[in-house]
Amino acid sequence: MKQITLTVPGMGSDHCAGIVRETLQRLDGVEEIQTNIASHRVRVGVNKDNGPDGEALKQAIEGAGYDVKAVRGDATQRKIRLNVPGMGSDHCAGIVRKTLERQEGVEDVQTNIASHRVTVTLGKDGPDGDALKQAIEGAGYDVKGVHDESDAEGDDDSQIEKDYLQEARKRLIIAAVPTTLIMILMMPHMFWQPIPGYLAIVAILAFPVVFLFGGAATHKASWRSLKNGTFNMDVLISMGSLPPYLLGLLGFFFPMTSFIEMAATIMTFHLLGRYLEAMAKGRASEAIRRLMDMSAKTARVDRDGEEVEVPVKELEAGDIMIVRPGEKIPTDGKVVEGESHLDESIATGESVPVYKSEGDSVIGATINKEGRLRVEATRVGGDTFLSQVVKLIDEAQGSRVPIQEFADRMTGRFVPAVLVIALASFLAWLLAGDALRPILEWGANVLPWVDPTASTPILAILAAIAVLVIACPCALGLATPTALMVGSGIGAERGILIRSGEAIQTFKDIKVIVLDKTGTITRGEPKLTDAIPVEGVEEKRLLTLAASVEDASEHPIARAIVDGAKERDVTLERVSDFKSTGARGVSGKVGEETVLIGNRRLLEEEGISGLDALEEAKQELEEKGRTVVIVAADGQAVGLVAVADTLKEKSKDAIRGMHDLGLHVVMITGDNERAARAVADEVGIDEVQAEVLPDGKVDAIKKLQEKHGNHIAMVGDGINDAPALKKANVGIAIGAGADVAIEAADVTLVRGELTAVVDAMHLSKATFGKIVQNLIWASGYNLAAIPIAAAGLLHPMIGVIAMTASSLSVIGNSLLLKRRYAREQPSGDHS
C-alpha cells in the first residue's frame, strides 16, 4: 500500500470529511482513508499496483465540491539529501555526481562540499534513499545521513491555512460592504419613504455578493457536490440564496415583495460563519502549530573546531551542538560536556527546571536555563520527541470516537432530508396556506418578523428558504472533532498524549487500573534506605566501611550503597585486596580492618560473630521489602545496610486520586510476595499479584477482564509490559519507559509520575463530556429549529444567523475545556 496525503482547507467538519471519504471509497484501489479536520488532511492508502495516483484523488475530491491545495507522497519529483563527510573537494563531488547520475530516475544532483551535503532530485519511479546511499558508498565515500525532504509537511500546511483564512476574510469583506449598503437603503424604503429605482439598486449591489466574489465559490462547490451525488452544506446555502434573488427579479414585472435583500444577507452571513468558524477552529487546533513553533530554527554546531550556525533541518545524528544559556536545545541529544538546568515544561508540563549533566538525555525545544552545554544530536527530523508528539496529536485529532457513529448516521442523510422537508414545507404552505395561517397569527404575538397577512406564495417561499438555511449539518460534524482537538492539545501541553478518540470514550468506563511496580510505582533503581549499626559503632563508620568496599563493585546494590553514603556526607577510604564472591558478597581491607559484606550464610561460613543480635532488625527490614546485607569488620558484625527500590515521590497521591475516582487498583509484578506486599501496603493498593512472569501479565489482564468486564486500564513502562498494554482496554505507557511500550499504548504519559494517570482520566472524562454536550446541542438545535422554520415562524435572515451561531457555539463549548484547565498545575485536581 502507498500513502498519499492531500490538504483540503474547506473540509471544516465531520460532515464534510464524511463526503470526502464517501467520494474516495468509490475509487478502485483505495484501501484506507483517514480524514483529519484539525489539519485539513486526508491520508489515503492506495494499492501500489492498481491504485489511483494523487491527481486522480485530487480530481475526485474537487468533484465533491472541495478544493485541494497540496498533494504529497505521489509527487512526480522527490528530493533526498545525503551527508557525505569524505566529499572534501570538487573532484570528490564530481565523482559522487557522476555515480548518482548513472542511476535510473535521478533527474538532478546538487553537491555542496562546504556542508558535505548532496541533494538528489528524483522522478516518480526513482530510487529510494538506501539505493542512493549504496551507490555513493560503492564509489568509495561513507554516507552518514539520509533525509527525505519531501516528508516535511508542517510549514506548507501552515501557509495553506493562512491563505485559506485570508481568502475567507476577503470574500466576507467583498460581500459585507454591498450587503451593508442594502440594509441601510432597506430601512427608509420600507418604513419611511420609497426610494426611486430601489429594486434595480439592490439587484446591482447584491449581484456580486450572490453570484461573483462572494457566492461564486459556494455555488461552484454545491454544483460539483450535486453532480457527485453527495450533498454538502453549500447545497443548502445555494438553494437558500439563488431562488430568492431570482424571484426578486420578478418585481420588475409584477408588484411583489423583494427577496433580493434576503439572498444577499443569507450569503453574507454564510461567509461570516465560515470565516468565524475557521478562526475559532484554528484556536481549537493550535496545539500542533504551537508545538511546531516552539522548536528551534537554527543550531550552532562544532565543525572542525569552529562554531557554525546551520538550519535545524540540516542536522545529522552525531553532530555536536553548542547550546548557550537561554537558548533552545535544537534537537534530541545527549550532553557530552557541561551542566545546567533545563526547562522541560513543553515536554512534560512540569514547570520546575531539571538538572542535566554529562551523559544525560535532552529533548529538542527545551530551554537551557544557565550553563553552556555541548550536546551530541541523537535524533533528528521526524524521529525527534517533538515530531513524535506532533504525530501522536495528529493521529488523535484524526481518530474517530465510537459515539461518533450516531452523528455520522445523522449527517450522512441530513442534507437530502432537509431538501425534502423544505420542498414539503413549500407545497404545504402553497396548497394549504389558509389552514396553516392560524399558526402565524399565534406567532405574530411574540415574534415581530411573522406576518400573517402575507400572500400564500410568499409564505411558502419564506418557509422553504428558512428550512434550508436554519439546518446545520456542520454543528453536528464539529461536535466530536473540536472537542478532540482541544482535549488532545491540552493533554500535549500537560505531558499527556492520547493516541485515539476511542481511548477517550473507553476511559470513562474504566473500573480497574493495573499498575506495574518497577519503574511505575517505584523508581526502578535501588536506593540506600537504612543503616543500622551494632551498639558501640557509629552509623557513619558503618557506612564508611560498607561504601568503601562496595565502591570497587559495579553491582546495582553496591552502587546504591555508595551513592547513599555520599548523599549522607560519608568520605570513602582506600580499599585493598578487594574480592567478590559472586552474588553472595564482597570483601576488602579498609586501612588495617578486613571488611566482609554479604548475606548471613556467607558470614556464618566465615565464622563472623555477633550475627544473632542483628537478626530481629534484619527480619523487620525484609518484611518491608528491603534487600539487607550484613557488614563485618575483623570477624565481628558491625551492622546492617538495607537497599530498596524506593517509591516515586507522588505514587501515594496518585493512588489516592485513583480511589477518589472509584477505581479498584491492582499491582502486578514479578517480585516476590513479601516485597510486593510491602510496597502495596505503603501506597494503599487494593490487590496484589506477585511473582507474575512477563508473559503471565497478559493472562492476568484476561482474568481481570473476565471478572470485571472490559473496563481494565494497564499502566507500564517496560518492554515486557507491551503485550499487556495492548491486551488492556486502555494501555497507558509511562513516557520515560521503552519505545515499544509507548508504541503499544493508547495513552503515553511523558511525565514519569503516576499522578499523570489521574490527570489523564480527568481530561478524558472532561473531553468526552464535551463531545456528548456538543452532540446533544447540535442534534437538539436541528430537531427543534427545522420544524419551527417549516411552520413559518422563522424568518430566513434570522435562520442563517442562528445557523452560524449553532456551529460557533459547538466550537465555543469545546474551547471552554481550555479555560477550565488553563490555571491548573499538571498534578492539580481536575474534578
C-alpha positions in Angstrom: 0.0 0.0 0.0 1.2 3.5 -0.8 0.3 6.6 1.3 -0.9 9.8 -0.4 -1.7 12.9 1.7 -3.9 15.7 0.4 -4.6 19.1 2.1 -8.3 20.1 1.8 -8.7 23.5 3.6 -12.5 23.6 3.1 -13.0 20.3 4.9 -14.2 22.0 8.0 -16.4 19.4 9.8 -17.0 15.7 10.1 -20.0 16.2 7.7 -17.5 17.4 5.0 -15.0 14.7 5.9 -17.7 12.1 5.5 -18.5 13.4 2.0 -14.7 13.2 1.1 -14.5 9.7 2.5 -17.6 8.5 0.6 -16.3 10.0 -2.6 -12.8 8.4 -2.3 -14.3 5.0 -1.3 -15.9 4.8 -4.8 -12.4 4.7 -6.5 -10.9 1.3 -7.3 -7.7 0.6 -5.5 -8.4 2.8 -2.5 -7.8 0.7 0.6 -7.7 3.0 3.6 -8.9 6.6 4.2 -8.2 8.8 7.3 -9.5 12.3 7.5 -8.4 15.0 10.0 -10.3 18.2 10.1 -7.9 19.8 12.5 -5.0 19.7 10.0 -7.4 19.5 7.0 -5.5 16.5 5.7 -6.8 13.4 4.0 -4.4 10.4 4.2 -5.3 7.8 1.6 -3.7 4.3 1.4 -3.9 3.1 -2.2 -2.9 -0.2 -3.8 0.7 0.2 -5.1 -0.1 -1.7 -8.4 -3.5 -0.6 -9.5 -4.5 2.3 -7.1 -5.2 5.8 -8.2 -2.5 8.4 -8.2 -2.5 11.7 -6.4 -4.0 13.6 -9.4 -7.0 11.1 -9.6 -7.7 11.5 -5.8 -7.5 15.3 -6.2 -10.0 15.3 -9.0 -12.4 13.1 -7.1 -12.3 15.4 -4.0 -12.7 18.5 -6.2 -15.6 16.8 -7.9 -17.3 16.5 -4.5 -17.0 20.3 -4.0 -13.8 20.8 -2.1 -10.6 22.4 -3.3 -7.3 20.5 -2.9 -4.3 22.7 -2.1 -1.5 20.2 -1.8 -0.8 16.5 -2.7 2.1 14.6 -1.0 3.5 11.1 -1.3 2.7 10.9 -5.0 4.6 13.9 -6.4 6.3 13.5 -9.7 9.5 14.6 -8.0 11.1 13.8 -4.7 14.2 15.3 -3.0 16.6 13.2 -0.9 19.5 14.8 1.0 22.6 12.8 1.9 25.5 13.7 4.2 28.9 12.6 2.7 31.7 13.7 5.2 34.5 12.5 2.9 33.4 14.6 0.0 36.0 17.3 0.6 36.8 18.7 -2.9 35.2 19.4 -6.3 37.0 16.3 -7.6 35.2 14.2 -5.0 31.9 16.0 -5.7 32.3 15.2 -9.4 32.7 11.5 -8.7 29.6 11.5 -6.5 27.6 13.4 -9.1 28.6 11.0 -11.9 27.8 8.0 -9.8 24.3 9.2 -9.0 23.6 10.4 -12.5 24.0 6.9 -13.7 21.1 5.8 -11.6 17.8 5.5 -13.5 15.2 8.0 -12.3 17.7 10.6 -11.0 16.8 14.0 -12.5 19.2 16.4 -10.8 22.2 16.2 -8.4 23.4 19.2 -6.3 26.6 18.9 -4.3 27.9 21.2 -1.5 31.4 20.5 -0.3 31.2 23.1 2.5 28.3 21.3 4.2 29.2 17.9 2.8 25.6 17.7 1.5 24.3 16.0 -1.7 20.7 16.9 -2.7 19.2 14.5 -5.3 16.0 15.2 -7.2 14.2 12.0 -8.3 11.5 11.2 -10.8 8.3 9.4 -9.8 10.0 5.9 -10.2 13.4 7.0 -9.0 15.5 5.0 -6.5 15.0 5.4 -2.7 17.4 6.8 -0.2 19.0 3.4 0.6 19.8 2.8 -3.1 21.4 6.2 -3.4 23.4 5.6 -0.3 24.7 2.2 -1.6 25.7 3.9 -4.9 27.8 6.6 -3.2 29.4 4.0 -0.8 30.2 1.9 -3.9 32.1 4.9 -5.2 34.2 4.9 -2.1 32.5 7.5 0.2 30.8 6.9 3.5 27.2 8.2 3.9 26.3 9.4 7.4 22.7 10.5 7.0 19.8 10.2 4.5 16.9 12.6 4.8 13.8 12.6 2.6 13.0 16.3 2.2 9.5 15.6 0.7 8.5 14.4 4.2 8.2 18.0 5.5 4.6 18.9 5.8 4.2 21.4 8.6 5.4 24.6 7.0 3.4 24.1 3.8 0.2 23.3 5.6 0.6 26.3 7.9 0.9 28.6 4.9 -2.2 26.9 3.3 -4.2 27.6 6.5 -3.2 31.2 6.5 -4.1 31.6 2.8 -7.4 29.9 3.3 -8.3 32.2 6.2 -7.2 35.3 4.3 -9.3 34.2 1.3 -12.3 33.7 3.6 -11.8 37.2 5.0 -11.5 38.7 1.5 -14.7 37.1 0.4 -16.5 38.2 3.6 -15.4 41.9 3.1 -16.4 41.9 -0.6 -19.9 40.5 0.4 -20.3 42.6 3.6 -19.8 46.0 2.0 -22.7 45.8 -0.6 -24.9 43.9 1.9 -24.5 46.7 4.5 -25.4 49.3 1.9 -28.5 47.2 1.0 -29.5 47.2 4.7 -29.0 50.9 5.0 -31.3 51.6 2.0 -33.9 49.0 3.0 -34.8 50.7 6.3 -36.0 54.1 4.9 -37.5 52.4 1.8 -39.7 50.0 4.0 -40.6 52.4 6.8 -40.4 56.0 5.7 -40.0 56.9 2.0 -39.9 54.6 -1.0 -36.6 55.1 -2.9 -36.9 55.6 -6.7 -35.2 52.7 -8.5 -34.7 50.8 -5.3 -35.1 47.3 -6.8 -32.6 48.0 -9.5 -30.1 49.4 -7.0 -30.5 46.5 -4.7 -30.2 43.9 -7.5 -26.9 45.5 -8.7 -25.5 45.7 -5.2 -26.5 42.1 -4.4 -25.3 40.6 -7.7 -21.5 40.3 -6.8 -22.5 39.1 -3.3 -24.7 36.2 -4.6 -23.0 35.4 -7.9 -19.5 36.8 -8.1 -16.7 37.3 -5.5 -18.9 36.3 -2.5 -21.0 33.4 -3.6 -19.2 32.0 -6.7 -17.1 29.5 -4.7 -20.2 28.3 -2.7 -22.3 27.7 -5.9 -19.4 26.0 -7.7 -18.8 23.7 -4.7 -22.6 22.9 -4.4 -22.8 22.2 -8.2 -19.9 19.8 -8.0 -21.4 18.2 -4.9 -24.7 17.6 -6.6 -23.0 16.1 -9.7 -21.1 13.8 -7.4 -24.3 12.6 -5.7 -23.1 13.9 -2.3 -24.8 16.8 -0.5 -22.7 19.3 1.4 -23.6 22.4 3.3 -23.0 24.6 0.2 -26.0 23.0 -1.4 -28.3 24.3 1.3 -26.8 27.8 1.1 -27.0 27.9 -2.8 -30.7 26.8 -2.6 -31.3 29.4 0.1 -29.8 32.3 -1.8 -30.2 31.8 -5.5 -34.1 31.3 -5.6 -34.7 34.5 -3.5 -32.5 36.6 -5.8 -34.1 35.2 -9.0 -37.7 35.5 -7.5 -36.8 39.1 -6.5 -36.2 40.0 -10.2 -39.9 39.3 -10.9 -40.6 42.5 -9.0 -39.5 44.3 -12.3 -42.6 42.8 -13.9 -45.1 42.2 -11.1 -45.9 44.1 -7.9 -44.5 41.8 -5.2 -42.2 41.6 -2.1 -38.5 41.8 -2.9 -36.4 38.8 -1.8 -33.1 40.1 -3.1 -32.1 41.6 0.3 -32.6 38.2 1.8 -30.4 36.5 -0.8 -27.5 38.9 -0.1 -27.9 38.6 3.7 -28.0 34.8 3.6 -24.8 34.6 1.6 -23.0 37.2 3.7 -23.9 35.5 7.0 -22.8 32.2 5.5 -19.4 33.7 4.6 -19.2 35.3 8.0 -19.9 32.0 9.6 -17.2 30.3 7.5 -14.7 32.9 8.5 -15.5 32.9 12.2 -15.6 29.1 12.1 -12.1 28.9 10.5 -10.8 31.3 13.1 -12.4 29.5 16.1 -11.3 26.1 14.8 -7.8 27.5 14.4 -7.8 28.3 18.1 -9.1 24.8 18.8 -6.4 23.1 16.8 -3.5 25.4 17.7 -1.7 22.8 19.8 0.2 21.3 16.9 1.1 24.7 15.4 2.3 26.0 18.8 4.5 22.8 19.3 6.0 23.3 15.8 6.7 27.0 16.5 8.4 26.1 19.8 11.2 24.2 18.0 14.5 25.9 17.3 15.0 27.0 13.7 18.9 27.0 13.7 21.6 25.2 15.6 25.2 26.1 16.4 27.4 23.1 15.7 31.1 22.3 16.0 32.6 21.8 12.6 36.4 21.0 12.7 36.8 23.1 15.9 34.7 26.1 14.6 31.2 27.0 15.6 28.9 27.1 12.5 25.2 28.1 12.5 23.1 25.7 10.4 19.3 25.2 9.9 17.9 22.6 12.3 16.6 20.5 9.3 20.2 20.0 8.2 21.4 18.5 11.5 22.6 14.9 11.3 22.9 12.4 14.2 26.3 12.7 15.7 26.6 16.5 15.2 28.0 18.3 18.3 25.7 21.3 19.2 26.7 24.2 21.4 23.8 25.5 23.5 24.3 28.7 25.4 22.2 29.9 28.4 18.7 31.0 27.4 18.8 29.1 24.1 16.6 26.1 23.0 18.1 22.7 22.5 17.9 22.3 18.7 17.1 18.6 18.6 17.1 15.5 20.8 20.5 14.6 22.1 22.9 13.6 24.9 25.0 16.1 27.0 28.7 15.4 26.3 30.1 18.4 28.2 28.7 20.9 30.8 25.9 21.1 33.3 22.7 23.1 33.5 19.0 23.2 34.4 16.6 22.7 31.6 13.0 24.0 31.4 11.2 20.8 30.1 7.7 22.1 30.5 7.0 21.9 26.8 7.5 18.1 27.0 6.3 17.2 30.5 4.1 20.0 31.6 6.3 20.3 34.8 7.4 23.9 35.5 10.4 23.0 37.7 13.7 23.0 35.7 15.5 19.7 35.6 19.3 19.3 36.3 21.3 17.8 33.4 25.0 16.9 33.2 27.3 14.8 31.1 25.6 11.6 29.8 22.0 12.9 30.4 19.5 12.9 27.5 17.9 16.1 26.5 14.8 16.9 24.4 14.7 19.2 21.5 13.0 22.6 22.0 13.5 22.5 25.8 15.3 25.7 27.2 18.8 25.8 28.6 18.5 28.0 31.7 22.1 28.7 32.8 25.2 26.7 31.8 26.9 26.2 28.4 26.3 22.7 27.1 27.8 20.6 24.3 25.2 18.2 23.1 25.5 15.3 20.7 22.5 15.1 18.4 20.9 11.6 18.7 17.6 12.1 16.9 16.8 14.4 14.0 14.0 15.3 11.7 10.9 13.1 12.1 12.5 10.9 14.8 12.7 13.6 17.4 10.5 13.6 20.5 8.7 16.8 19.4 7.9 15.3 15.9 6.6 12.1 17.5 4.3 14.2 19.8 3.0 16.2 16.8 2.4 12.9 15.0 0.5 11.4 18.0 -1.7 14.6 18.4 -2.3 14.5 14.7 -3.4 10.8 14.9 -5.6 11.6 18.0 -7.3 14.5 16.3 -7.9 12.5 13.1 -9.2 9.4 15.1 -12.9 8.5 15.5 -14.9 8.1 18.7 -17.4 5.2 18.8 -20.2 7.7 19.8 -19.5 9.5 16.5 -21.3 6.8 14.6 -24.6 8.4 15.8 -23.5 11.8 14.3 -22.3 10.1 11.1 -25.6 8.4 10.5 -27.4 11.7 11.0 -25.2 13.8 8.9 -25.0 11.3 6.0 -28.7 11.6 5.4 -29.0 15.2 6.7 -28.9 17.4 3.6 -31.2 15.2 1.4 -33.7 15.1 4.3 -33.6 18.9 4.7 -34.2 19.3 0.9 -37.2 17.0 1.2 -38.5 18.9 4.3 -38.0 22.3 2.5 -40.0 21.0 -0.5 -42.7 19.6 1.7 -43.0 22.9 3.6 -43.2 24.8 0.3 -46.0 22.6 -1.0 -47.9 22.5 2.3 -48.0 26.3 2.5 -48.8 26.7 -1.2 -51.7 24.2 -1.1 -53.0 24.7 2.5 -51.8 28.1 3.4 -55.2 29.3 4.8 -55.5 26.3 7.0 -52.0 26.9 8.4 -52.4 30.7 8.8 -53.6 30.4 12.5 -50.1 29.3 13.4 -48.8 32.6 12.1 -51.5 34.6 13.9 -50.4 33.0 17.1 -46.7 33.5 16.3 -47.2 37.2 15.5 -48.0 37.9 19.2 -44.4 37.0 20.2 -42.3 37.2 17.0 -42.1 40.6 15.4 -41.0 39.2 12.0 -44.0 37.0 11.5 -46.6 38.5 9.0 -49.9 36.6 8.9 -51.2 38.9 6.2 -48.6 37.9 3.6 -49.8 36.1 0.5 -49.7 32.3 0.4 -46.9 32.0 -2.3 -44.7 34.4 -0.2 -45.3 32.3 3.0 -44.4 29.1 1.1 -41.2 30.7 -0.2 -40.2 32.0 3.2 -40.9 28.7 4.9 -38.8 26.7 2.4 -35.9 29.1 2.5 -35.9 29.2 6.3 -35.7 25.4 6.5 -32.8 25.4 4.1 -30.7 28.0 5.9 -31.6 27.1 9.5 -30.4 23.4 9.1 -26.8 22.9 10.2 -25.0 19.7 9.5 -21.8 21.5 10.3 -22.7 21.8 14.0 -23.2 18.0 14.2 -20.0 17.5 12.2 -18.0 19.7 14.5 -19.2 18.2 17.8 -16.7 15.4 18.1 -13.5 16.7 16.3 -13.4 20.1 18.0 -13.6 18.5 21.5 -10.9 16.1 20.4 -8.7 18.9 19.1 -8.9 20.9 22.3 -8.6 17.9 24.6 -5.6 16.4 22.8 -3.9 19.9 22.7 -4.4 20.4 26.5 -3.1 16.9 27.0 0.1 17.6 25.0 0.8 20.7 27.0 0.5 18.7 30.2 2.6 15.7 29.1 -0.4 13.5 28.3 -0.5 12.1 24.8 -3.8 10.5 23.9 -3.4 8.4 20.8 -7.0 7.8 19.9 -10.5 9.1 20.3 -11.7 5.6 21.2 -9.4 5.6 24.3 -11.1 8.8 25.5 -14.5 7.1 25.3 -13.3 3.9 26.9 -11.6 5.7 29.7 -14.8 6.9 31.3 -15.9 3.3 31.9 -12.7 2.1 33.5 -13.3 0.3 36.8 -9.9 -1.4 37.4 -6.5 0.1 36.9 -3.5 -2.3 36.8 -0.1 -1.0 37.7 3.3 -2.5 37.1 5.6 -2.0 40.2 9.1 -1.4 39.0 9.5 1.9 37.2 5.8 2.8 37.6 5.1 2.9 41.3 8.8 2.7 42.2 11.8 4.4 40.7 13.1 1.2 39.2 16.6 1.6 40.8 17.8 0.5 44.3 18.5 3.2 46.8 20.0 3.1 50.3 17.2 3.2 52.8 18.6 2.0 56.2 21.9 1.7 58.0 21.7 0.0 61.5 24.9 -0.3 63.4 25.5 -2.6 66.4 25.9 -1.0 69.8 29.2 0.9 70.1 29.6 1.6 66.3 28.5 4.9 64.7 26.3 4.9 61.6 28.9 7.0 59.8 31.6 4.4 60.5 29.4 1.6 59.3 28.7 3.4 56.0 32.3 4.3 55.6 33.3 0.6 55.8 30.4 -0.6 53.6 30.7 2.1 50.9 34.5 2.0 50.7 34.5 -1.7 49.8 31.3 -1.6 47.6 32.9 1.2 45.6 35.1 -1.4 43.9 32.0 -3.3 42.7 29.7 -2.5 39.8 26.7 -4.4 41.2 23.5 -2.2 41.4 23.2 -2.8 45.1 26.8 -1.8 45.6 26.2 1.4 43.6 23.1 2.2 45.7 25.1 1.9 49.0 27.9 4.1 47.6 25.6 6.8 46.3 23.5 6.7 49.5 26.6 7.1 51.7 27.9 10.0 49.6 24.5 11.7 50.0 25.0 11.4 53.8 28.4 13.1 53.5 30.4 10.0 54.1 34.0 10.1 52.9 35.2 6.9 51.3 38.6 5.3 52.2 41.1 3.5 50.1 40.5 -0.3 49.7 43.0 -3.0 49.1 42.7 -6.8 48.5 39.2 -6.4 47.1 37.4 -9.8 46.3 34.0 -10.7 45.1 32.2 -14.0 45.8 29.6 -13.5 43.0 26.0 -13.0 44.3 26.9 -13.8 47.9 29.1 -10.8 48.9 32.4 -8.9 48.7 35.4 -8.3 50.9 38.4 -6.0 51.1 40.8 -4.2 53.5 39.9 -0.6 54.7 43.0 0.6 56.4 44.0 -2.2 58.8 40.5 -3.7 59.0 39.3 -6.7 57.0 35.7 -6.0 55.9 33.3 -8.6 54.7 29.8 -7.7 53.3 27.2 -10.2 52.3 24.3 -12.5 53.3 24.1 -14.3 56.6 25.1 -17.7 55.1 28.4 -16.3 53.8 29.2 -14.6 57.1 28.4 -17.7 59.1 30.7 -19.7 56.8 33.5 -17.2 57.5 32.9 -17.5 61.3 31.7 -14.0 61.9 30.4 -13.4 65.4 27.5 -11.2 66.7 25.0 -12.1 63.9 22.2 -13.1 66.2 22.0 -9.5 67.7 21.1 -8.2 64.2 18.5 -10.9 63.2 15.4 -9.2 64.5 16.2 -5.9 62.7 17.1 -7.9 59.6 13.7 -9.6 59.6 11.8 -6.3 60.1 13.6 -4.7 57.1 13.0 -7.8 54.9 9.3 -7.7 55.8 9.2 -4.2 54.4 10.6 -5.5 51.1 14.2 -4.3 51.7 17.3 -6.1 50.5 19.6 -6.5 53.5 23.4 -7.1 53.6 25.4 -7.6 56.8 28.7 -5.7 57.3 31.5 -7.3 59.4 35.0 -6.0 60.3 37.8 -8.2 61.6 35.5 -11.1 62.3 32.8 -9.1 64.2 29.4 -8.0 62.7 29.2 -4.1 62.8 25.7 -3.6 61.4 23.2 -3.9 58.6 22.8 -1.9 55.4 19.5 -2.1 53.5 18.6 -1.0 50.0 15.2 -1.0 48.2 13.6 0.2 45.0 12.0 3.4 46.5 8.6 4.8 45.8 8.3 7.6 43.3 7.5 10.9 45.0 3.9 11.2 44.0 2.8 7.5 43.9 0.8 7.7 47.2 -1.1 10.8 46.0 -1.8 9.2 42.6 -3.3 6.0 44.1 -5.4 8.2 46.5 -6.6 10.1 43.4 -7.5 6.8 41.7 -9.5 5.7 44.7 -11.3 9.1 44.6 -12.3 8.2 41.1 -13.8 4.9 42.4 -11.1 2.7 40.8 -10.0 -0.7 42.1 -6.2 -0.6 42.0 -4.2 -3.8 41.2 -0.5 -4.2 41.2 1.1 -6.9 39.0 4.8 -7.6 39.5 7.5 -10.2 39.0 8.8 -9.5 42.5 8.3 -11.9 45.5 5.1 -11.7 47.5 6.7 -10.1 50.5 8.4 -7.2 48.6 5.3 -6.6 46.6 3.0 -6.6 49.6 5.3 -4.1 51.4 5.0 -1.6 48.5 1.3 -2.2 48.2 0.7 -1.6 51.9 2.8 1.6 51.8 0.8 3.2 48.9 -2.6 1.7 49.6 -3.1 -0.7 46.7 -6.2 -2.9 46.8 -5.0 -6.1 45.2 -1.5 -7.6 44.6 -0.5 -10.3 42.1 3.2 -11.1 42.8 5.7 -13.4 41.0 4.0 -12.9 37.7 6.4 -13.6 34.8 6.3 -11.1 31.8 4.3 -13.5 29.6 1.9 -14.0 32.5 0.8 -10.4 32.6 -1.4 -10.9 29.6 -3.2 -13.8 31.3 -3.6 -11.7 34.4 -5.2 -8.9 32.4 -7.5 -11.5 30.7 -8.6 -12.9 34.2 -9.4 -9.3 35.4 -11.4 -8.7 32.2 -13.4 -11.9 32.9 -14.0 -10.8 36.5 -14.7 -7.1 36.0 -15.7 -6.9 32.3 -13.9 -4.9 29.6 -13.1 -2.0 31.9 -9.4 -2.6 32.6 -6.6 0.0 32.2 -3.0 -1.0 32.4 0.0 1.3 33.3 3.5 0.1 32.5 6.9 1.3 31.3 9.0 -1.7 30.1 9.4 -3.8 27.0 7.8 -6.7 28.9 4.7 -4.6 29.5 3.9 -4.0 25.8 1.8 -7.2 25.3 -0.3 -6.4 28.4 -0.7 -2.8 27.4 -2.2 -4.0 24.1 -4.4 -6.5 25.8 -5.9 -4.0 28.3 -8.9 -1.9 27.2 -6.8 1.2 27.7 -3.0 0.9 27.7 -1.0 3.7 29.4 2.8 4.0 29.0 5.0 6.0 31.3 6.9 8.1 28.8 10.3 7.6 30.3 9.9 3.9 29.5 10.8 1.8 26.5 9.7 3.0 23.0 8.0 -0.4 22.3 5.8 0.2 25.4 4.9 3.7 24.2 4.1 2.3 20.7 1.7 -0.3 22.3 -0.2 2.2 24.4 -3.3 4.2 23.9 -2.1 6.9 26.2 1.5 8.0 26.8 2.5 10.0 29.9 5.6 12.0 29.3 5.9 12.7 33.0 7.2 9.7 34.8 4.8 10.2 37.8 1.5 8.2 38.3 -0.4 11.5 39.1 -0.4 12.0 35.3 -2.7 8.9 35.1 -5.2 10.7 37.3 -4.8 13.8 35.2 -5.3 11.8 32.0 -8.5 10.2 33.4 -10.0 13.6 34.4 -9.0 15.1 31.0 -10.6 12.1 29.1 -13.8 12.3 31.1 -14.0 16.1 30.6 -13.3 15.8 26.8 -15.9 13.0 26.4 -18.4 15.1 28.4 -17.8 18.0 25.9 -18.4 15.6 23.0 -21.7 14.5 24.5 -22.8 18.1 25.2 -21.9 19.2 21.7 -23.9 16.3 20.1 -26.9 17.0 22.3 -26.8 20.7 21.5 -26.3 20.2 17.7 -28.9 17.5 17.3 -31.3 19.2 19.6 -30.9 22.5 17.7 -31.6 20.9 14.4 -34.6 18.8 15.7 -36.1 22.0 17.2 -35.2 24.6 14.6 -36.2 22.8 11.4 -39.9 22.3 12.5 -40.1 25.9 13.7 -38.8 27.1 10.3 -41.2 24.7 8.4 -44.1 26.2 10.4 -43.3 29.6 9.0 -42.3 31.1 12.4 -38.7 31.8 11.4 -37.5 34.5 9.0 -34.7 33.2 6.7 -32.4 36.1 7.8 -32.8 35.1 11.5 -32.4 31.5 10.4 -29.0 32.0 8.8 -27.7 33.9 11.8 -28.9 31.1 14.1 -27.2 28.5 11.8 -23.9 30.4 12.1 -24.4 30.7 15.9 -25.0 27.0 16.2 -21.6 26.0 14.7 -19.8 28.6 16.7 -21.5 27.6 19.9 -20.2 24.0 19.4 -16.6 25.2 18.9 -17.0 27.7 21.8 -18.2 24.9 24.1 -15.2 22.8 23.2 -12.9 25.8 23.9 -14.3 26.0 27.4 -12.2 22.9 28.1 -9.2 25.1 27.7 -10.5 27.7 30.1 -11.2 25.1 32.7 -7.7 23.7 32.6 -5.8 27.0 32.0 -4.9 27.8 35.6 -4.3 24.2 36.8 -0.9 22.8 37.5 -0.2 19.5 35.8 -0.8 17.5 39.0 -3.7 19.6 40.1 -7.2 18.4 40.9 -9.4 18.5 37.9 -12.6 17.3 39.5 
